[in-house]
Every structure is written in structure tokens, then in C-alpha cells.
Amino acid sequence: MGLLLLLASALLTSHFHTGSQVDAQTAFTIRSVRLTIEPGTDVARGTDVTVRCQAAVSSSGQETLTREYTIYKEGIVVYTKTTSSSEDFLYPLSEARASNSGKYKCKVSIQSRSLESNAEKLTVTGLSDPVLHLKKGVVTEGEDVTVRCTAPGETGSFFFYFYDNSKEIYGVQANTNQTETTLHFATGIHRVHCTYTVFILPDSFKSNKSNTVNVSVKELSIMPFLKVSPQSMIYEGDRLNISCSVRGYLPSSESIELHLSRENDLLSTGYSEISHSMLAPANVPELRFECRLTSGNVVKVVTNNVPVTELFSTPTLTVSPAEVFQREKMMLTCKSQRYATERINESELTYTLDPEERARPTMSRGVFLSTAPPEDINYTCTAEAKGIKKQSQALALRPKVSVSTPFISVLGTAILGQTIQIHCDTAKGSLPINYTLIKGYEPVAWKTVHLFSEKAVFSITINKTEDIKQYMCAAANSHRGELLGERLSANVIEPLTWATLSAVPDLDDLSEGQQLHLICKVKGSMPVTFKWYRVGSAIPLNITTVQQKHKDYHVPVLSKEHNGQYYCEATNPAHIMVRSEELSIEVRLALWKKALIGGMILLVVSLLVLAMCVLHYKSKRGKREGAAELSVRSGVL
């Protein structure tokens, strides 16, 4: 029983101790990951390079942690390894090549945790020299030459170039360090070499030149033969016979194909001999024929340039007169200035006009009569002799429109004594149009209008109103002479020169209760705007515009309040203001007031006289009564 308890206790102790170790193993941290390149980041081709990945990991347990190392180059995984060693992880690059260049990075993963190092760039300089190999150094014209270019010991993505006498003749991309292709060479000696470029994105590296190999190409004793008949003195319209054939021997069993062409036109094809017949075309001073022989890769060409003499020149089409007006007679002349007198005479040349509906031929060769149409038209003519036709350049006929009778007008307002703008114009007419301003019957000014936006405007000064009627316009745009328009009819504004102010009734007869008319009178053209003012006020008493040269301001009932100084101002379309002299208004008392005042004065005088008389009477009476009393007193005494 005691033994069983001891065993149970040991098992439990062992169980709890093991659980403690597992917990300890899971407690860790990856402090840092560092990548280095040895012996350096810049090395020469063939150097043994080591990419070292150092991981600093802290843990609390005794168990060794399993680590996964991943090496990246330019972001792409190039190597992965899982290890339980805590030593630095080494990724060797034996005899490094340019293809090993790039940015390297290391990542360390433990359980669910990972950490990446910094990136380091490795640059491997130097490429191996390419090697060129040819299967045959001596070949026959047209024979393929197989060439192979190798980049010994290099890896990566390649582009190979082949050169003939230092000129690039072929390029090809390859994913291996060698390429083989076939080249074709012309006859002679050729010095051939190659180069290559290794692409390590984003960079590229170019190799030196390879060894040079000579290629000798022997010419085949076979040639094309081209014959043109006749060989000289060929004129337009002459018949030509051209043949293309083979001369020489072809040792191989290759078939032969012939092509006969003129410029870009293929005339005939065949195998041993071909021919073609044609007329020498017009307006081609030289014919270039080509006979091409093709046999496998062999292409041989022979050409023959055949001069062609002009039979007659391209015609020219002219019109007379040079300026054609609508619905006027005109003459169209079609003429070839030169022709080969040794082949044709002038009577063999015929001329036609297009369109011919409007034209009528004359007895003169190439001369046509017509009437200019009312619209624009293009004419061409054709000269023909011995089957050869030549067409002239198009004659663009733009018949002009004759001017209509001109008309004359004033721009703005005509004011006497000031500059006036006179405008001459026509309802229709082709430009340019010549305008003449005429006074009486004498030309005084000229102007030519070249653009529709232009105007024929003349500046004049009128000193008398009747002078305006002396002006008229003449217009012309053709040989037919000028058209004369009617004389100018326009109102001439005479500026106001003075103003007077008068009163009705007379100033000496003004009294209260009467009406007053202040009459403002001017000299000049109508309409006139009148204004009346009282001195001391800037606000006019009245404003009115009338078609007359005088106007009154009416005061219906005068009073003493109307006493003062008055004046008037006037303007017309000449915008020159005139002002009258001031007029003094003095309003007297009304007649009844005068009579009343007179009556009152008479009454007062009468009362005064009466009072004096009473006083005088009383005075005399008192004297008499005193004398009597004195007399009585004296008698008593």
C-alpha cells in the first residue's frame, strides 16, 4: 500500500514538472534579425559570397526553439531551411555571377512569430567573354550559316547580339547562357562576332565582344537579264517591249522565280523568261524597270532607267479678262506650250473643255467663248494627240459681282461747323471696291475697301446747312467705270448762338394779380430745350422741349413774391448751351389797393381839416366870450 502511494506521488510530481517546462518553452521573443554579405556587397565575378543571417532570440525555457530561415532576393524566395540551431544561418553563393546581383533579405519564423532583416544589395561586377562558333566558314551565296554564341558560366535572362563588320545584324532573347541561329550573308568576306546582355532587374550588364570569325561567301554564277526595246528616243505613247530572263548556271536544285516590275507595279512573273508590252505613259520623264531573280535565299536584282521624251506639254487654261464679272462675256484658252515637232504637228493636238455645256469653241484651236455664271465654277481642259491625254490644272473661276448704285449717309448727327462722318456703301459688289466722295461735281476724297469689316467713311466739315446737299458717292470695282449715287439728304443741326428773355406785359406795367409770360427766344436748329431760372436757385422753374425757336414760361397770378432776377437757358442736339441776360421783375400794387389808399388819405386829410376848423372856431369863440366878459367886468367897475 505504501509503495502504491509512492508511485502515485512520483507520477503526479513528474506530471506537474513536465507542464512547467512546456510553459517555459513558449516564452520567447525575437529581438532582431540582421543580414550581412561577406566578404562585401561589391565583389568581382567568381568570388565565393556568403549571405549571413543572424537572429537574436530570448527565451525562458531550456528547450531548443525550431527556427525557419527564408532568404529573399528582390522580394522573391530563393531559399528556405528549418533548423533548431541557434548559430548564424549561412546561404553560400559559390563563384558569384552577375545574375546573383540584387537586394537580399532574411526572415526568421518561430512558431507563429516572425521578423525580417534589413535589405542589403549585392553587386557582382564582370562577365565572362562570349564565345562565337560557326559550323562553316566558307559558304555559297544564299547558303545558311549556323552560328552559336555562348556566355560561359553565366546565368540569368540573356539577350544575344550578332555583328557583321561591327554592324548589328541580328538579336535574340534567351533564358539560357547560349543561343544558336542561322544567318544569311551577301557575297564577300564578313567578320562576325557576338555580345550578350544579362538582365537583373532593374539593372542590366553588357559583356565584351567575343572572338571574331571570318565568313567567306562565294557568288553564284547566275544573274537576271533585263532588256527594253527600243533602247533610245522613246516618246510618250511609244510602245515598249520589256523582257526579263536568267543568265548563268545554278548548281543546286533550287527553283528560280522571276519578277518584272515598274516602280510598285508588278508587270509579270515566271521562271525562265518573262516579258511585257506597254505604251510609254504621259507625264513620266523616266521609267524604272526591275528584273528580280529569287532562288531560295538568293535574291539578285537588275534595273534599267528609261528616259521618256515629252510628246507635248501639259496644257494651261487661262481666262480673259483676268477679272470676270457675273453674266459677262469671257474667253477660255487651253494651250500646250511645247510639242515634239519631229513626231506631231500643231494641228494634231485637240483640246476639250470640262464642263463644256457653258462654253462654245471658236475657230481658234483651244479657244472657247462663254458667259460667266452667277456662281463659282472649276474648269479644266484636256489636250490629246496620238492617244496621249494630258489634263490641265483646275481653273477656279470666281465671277465677281458688279457694284450696285452706292448710297450715302451720315454717321451720327451732322452739326454745323463740326466734323461730320459720311459713309459710302453699296448693297452688293465684290471686293475690293473703290469709293469716291464728290462735292458738287469735283472728287474730294477716295477710299478702297478690301475687307467686309471695313467701311468707306469720310470726314468733312459743313459751314452752311445747304452745303450738305452737294455731296454724293461714286463706287467702282470693274473696268466698266464708276456708278454715281444720289446726293446726300440729311438734317444739319445749327448750334444755338444766343438767347434772349423778354416779358409780356411790359415790365413797367406789372402789378399784382396780373399774368406774366417770360418769353425765351433763340437762334439755331430745332428741337430746342428751354429752361427758366430765378437767380438764387439752381432748380429750374420749368423745362420744356419744343419744335420751335421760342417758348414762354407762364405765371398766372403775379404777387410781390415774384419780385427778383430771371434768366433762361437753351440747348439743341448740338449740345451747346446758351444763356440769356438776367431780367428784373418788380410787381406793383393792384389799382384797387391804390384807390383805397388814396381814399384813406383823403379821408384822413378831411378829418384833419375839419378838426383844425373846429379848433379854429372854438378858438375865435373863446376870444369873443372873453372880451365880452372883460367888457362886463369893466362896466361893473
Protein Blocks (a to p, Z undefined) as FASTA:
>chain_A
ZZmmmmmmmmmmmmmmmmmmmmmmmpccdfbdcddddfbfbdcehiacddddddddddfb
fbdcdddddddeehiafbdcddfbfbdcddddehiafklgccddddddehjbccdddddd
dddehidddddddfbfbdcehiacddddddehiacjddddddeehiafbdcddfbfbdcd
dddddeddddddddddddddfbdcddddddddddddddddbddddddddfbhpaehiacd
dddddedjdfblcdcdddddehjbcfbdcfkbccddddddehiabacddddddehjbccd
dddddddddfbdcdddddddfbdcehiacddddddfbdcfklbcfklpccddddfklpcc
dfbehiacddddfbdcdddddddeehiacddddddddddddddddddddehjadehiacd
dddddfbdcddddddddehjacfbdcddfbfkbccddddddfbfklmmmpccdddfbfnb
padddddddddddddfbdcddddddfklgcehiacddddddedddddddddddehiabdf
bdcdddbfbdcdddfbacfklgccdddddddfkopacddddddddddddfklmmmmmmmm
mmmmmmmmmmmmmmmmmmmmmmmmmmmmmmmmmmmZZ
